[in-house]
Amino acid sequence: MASKILIVEDDSDIVDLLTYNLGQAGFETEAIFDGGDALLRAIENPPDLIILDL
């Protein structure tokens, strides 16, 4: 089972880059563009790792 990574980033180019590279490394990714939505998603279905744009 692949580890789940939640990407919280508002720049779609960075999301595409991270999604592609992490997917090639065998990770399952989900991208969210808003912090509030990311918090709800993390509570509902916790990922193994969160990559957060500050």
Beta strands, then each sheet from edge to edge (+ up, - down):
strand 1: 4-8
strand 2: 28-32
strand 3: 49-52
sheet 1: 2+ 1+ 3+
end
